[in-house]
Amino acid sequence: MAFWDTVSLELEYLGMTNKALAEKVGIAASNIGKGIRQKSSPSADTAVKIANILGVSVEYLVTGTPEKSSEERYFEERRKYQKYSEIIDDLEVLPDYEREPIIQMIIRMKAKK
């Protein structure tokens, strides 16, 4: 979902118009219409102002995915750790010369994504 699509959903939810948002941000309402038509994103400063006015994060406006709570992130990270803890323990006991190639391989694989 594009930035302005998410903004439009939030505006609809709040019962706010493009014009009202533009006035609060300090930009021309036509800039919002232009952004919607061109599927472009505003400057970082403008995106932050819009997010603050709408009461959401910039990340949400960009991705369209609601932010997870810190508790949700904690449990998600905890599940990952539990899933891979044996592998981490096995890596920790390897000598550096055996561990380093494995880590480098993982880094290369991650970079290819």
Sequence and secondary structure as in RCSB ss.txt:
>XXXX:A:sequence
MAFWDTVSLELEYLGMTNKALAEKVGIAASNIGKGIRQKSSPSADTAVKIANILGVSVEYLVTGTPEKSSEERYF
EERRKYQKYSEIIDDLEVLPDYEREPIIQMIIRMKAKK
>XXXX:A:secstr
  HHHHHHHHHHHHT  HHHHHHHHTS HHHHHHHHHHT    HHHHHHHHHHHTS HHHHHH      HHHHHH
HHHHHHHHHHHHHHHHHHS HHHHHHHHHHHHHHHHT 
